[in-house]
Amino acid sequence: MAVESTQVAQVRTFNRFYTKVIGVLQSGLAGTPHTLTEARVLYELAHADHGSTDHGSTDHGSADHGSAVDVAGLRRLLGLDAGYLSRILGRFESAGLVTREPSATDARRQLVRLTGDGRSAFAALDAAQVAAVERLLAPLADTEGRRMLAAMDTIRQTLGDSPGRPGFVLRPPEPGDLGWVVARHGALYAAEYGWDARFEGMVAQIVADFAAAGDQRRQAAWIAEVDGEPAGCVFCVAENDTTAKLRLLLVEPSARGAGVGARLVEECLRFAGRAGYRRITLWTNDVLASARRIYERAGFRLDGEEPHHSFGRDLVGQNWSREL
């Protein structure tokens, strides 16, 4: 992207604000005697005990000492100047928090490990940081907290972090979610399939009918939430007294591949069975290949298809159903 001076200023303003919020400018992090960099070094040394870091060491230590970590690997992991890291480790060694020794297999390598006092110091630091984050989050409403955490995740992932597949929860719609369903259907189907505003209008009518009916015994909807933000949806409504209809299955691109769509369909089927329906149907279009695979795996069978021109495109509509 072409970077403008106002964008640079915005990032720098955020950095100044957030470093103040988390106390980086203070002499000690979260009220402890350790700086942010020292805290990160202690973190990596402490977590080497659990095998969660890989610094090239195979020495797992004794009952009184943690696993040994290769100093050069630690420096590369944290991106620290060799002299700066050496001074930090020197201070830790003087305080009895770490020991340093040459590698038994390569005298050119230096290993460092936490002592018992070092593990205690990290435990106190970790507890202080947890308490500080709790104080930060506690005044926020649930929706504010979820938005902030999702924004943090977005920053982290955009700048190169690569977490595993996202976890998700299913919940009933909350105020504002029905509008989200309409907006995201309109935006995603326009971007991915070129469908025009008539599709968004159809979705709006389906959602409006659902809200107006207010029949919680015979209809339901679910929102899939990832990191505090809506990431998918599905609706179950009545077609007639014995037949339910699955409608408006959607999964955000960022949440695809994590089983969100299959889980939404499964929940819809479970509800339809509990509500006393004997059969469930759905209408889709042949271009929606990913959704079709989900329906097939859930036991739906194609009943028929017919060409039509809708939403500004030539499409093939499909009717699917299954017994419950």
Sequence and secondary structure as in RCSB ss.txt:
>XXXX:A:sequence
MAVESTQVAQVRTFNRFYTKVIGVLQSGLAGTPHTLTEARVLYELAHADHGSTDHGSTDHGSADHGSAVDVAGLR
RLLGLDAGYLSRILGRFESAGLVTREPSATDARRQLVRLTGDGRSAFAALDAAQVAAVERLLAPLADTEGRRMLA
AMDTIRQTLGDSPGRPGFVLRPPEPGDLGWVVARHGALYAAEYGWDARFEGMVAQIVADFAAAGDQRRQAAWIAE
VDGEPAGCVFCVAENDTTAKLRLLLVEPSARGAGVGARLVEECLRFAGRAGYRRITLWTNDVLASARRIYERAGF
RLDGEEPHHSFGRDLVGQNWSREL
>XXXX:A:secstr
    HHHHHHHHHHHHHHHHHTTTTSSSGGGSS  HHHHHHHHHHHHHTTT   SS      SSS   EEHHHHH
HHHT  HHHHHHHHHHHHHTTSEEEEE SS TT EEEEE HHHHHHHHHHHHHHHHHHHHHHTTS HHHHHHHHH
HHHHHHHHTT    S   EEE   TTHHHHHHHHHHHHHHHHH   HHHHHHHHHHHHHHHHH  TTT EEEEEE
ETTEEEEEEEEEESSSSEEEEEEEEE GGGTTTTHHHHHHHHHHHHHHHTT SEEEEEEETT HHHHHHHHHTT 
EEEEEEEEEETTEEEEEEEEEEE 
